[in-house]
Amino acid sequence: MKRQDSRTERCSVHAGCSGGSPVASICTLVLIALCLSPRSVIAQINSVKTVFVIVMTGQGWSSIRGSSDAPYINSLLLTSASASNYVAASDLSVPNSLWLEAGSGLGVTSDAPPSINHQSTNSHLAAVLMQAGVSWKTYQEGIDGTTCPVAANGLYRPSYNPFVFFDDVASDRNVCLSHVRPYFELAPDLAGNNVARYNFIKPNLCNSMHQACPSISNAIRQGDNWLAQEVPRIMASGAYQAGGALFITWDKPQNGVDGPVGMIVLSPFARRGYSNTIRYTHGSALRTFQEILGVTNFLGDAATQAPLEDLFLPSREDGAAVSLTWAPSPGATSYKVTRATSTQGPYATVASSVSGTSYADRGLASGTTYFYSVVAVGGAGESPASPPVSVRPVVVPPAPLLVTAKQIP
């Protein structure tokens, strides 16, 4: 007889609603929380289909984590997996950029442009992907897409664009212009479900935390604001929701100071609110990208570095899942789902632009009480948050199978 995996899950649920609201029927956004079978959340890194990588710059993890200048990033940590011992390869930008692409700094010891530091090798990720027929694209903020951007221009620097350092990309105009695109093209590509399988995203000098710029004059706050605007767009896309993974990292610490840089992973298949102390490098990220994209002739030190697999749910995760439903709010065009581990919060957004009146939240910790609230979004803005509902999913062991009995002599 074939053995069946029959894990079950129990929930204790509490909900309530009182008072009125400026938005009609917001009180009917009382949540019904139901537990899902853990089998529905069995996931692993190999389930990822689309990779998004955002590379910030010049800030160590100690200056970001817990900082009041980075409220959005710190809210992401409640719903993402992160690494607290992810280290850069160099105190220079170009070698670190090359490491993410080739698993090596390729002997580069300066931040000079491609005219000086160009590479003739085709042992790098973009070349491997093209050979394997796997689509890739980089979206660079500050370029116009009419020429291959090998020179600095305004707030764009090629030192943060590893692809243009390789001759097989930069010297072939068709290859460069079809893969190295302006950042403003990402939004329509997301909306049209036209993104590549590998998407490397680089903000400009202001938005990447490289330098403080006018109006805000705070490099960390500037980058945090940019992420707060752009990350939800990626997470709302069909490519992300159908099996995407978003990696947010930094190329190097500030001013060459040693210490870890950030690595945050958001994905339907990633752990939530989880952090580890495993030592990772840019080679670890490259190895992970190669594993996901199915090109496992590992480049450079990606062959010897630990992949980021621990940040994802293992193949037989005993995590819990909760199904939320609510009554529709007249005038609402979408909903935002928020979650906390205490009724007072803070509440982090776990899903935005939800078009229906239900949402499944997966990869939760068994035995933990979660509090959910929903916000209705319409043409006039957002409603107040609904009264919270709490749910405590508990995964219990499966019933024993193949039980036999025999008489005792």
JOTA-V510944 format. One line per field, one symbol per residue. ss: DSSP state (H for helix, E for strand, - for the rest). A space follows every 50 residues. Layout:
BEGIN
ss->???
END
This chain:
BEGIN
ss->-------EEEEEEE-----------HHH---EEEE--HHHH---HHH--E EEEEEE----HHH-------HHHHHH----EEEEEE------HHHHHHHH HH-----------HHHH-E-----HHHHHHHH---EEEEE---------- --E--E-HHH-HHHHEHHHH--HHHHHHHEEE--HHHHHHH------EEE EE----------------HHHHHHHHHHHHHHHHH--HHHH--EEEEEEE ---HHH----EEEEEEE--E---EEE---E-HHHHHHHHHHHH------H HHH-----HHHE-------EEEEEE------EEEEEEEEE-------EEE EEEE---EEEEEEE----EEEEEEEEEE--EE------EEEEEEEE---- ---------
END
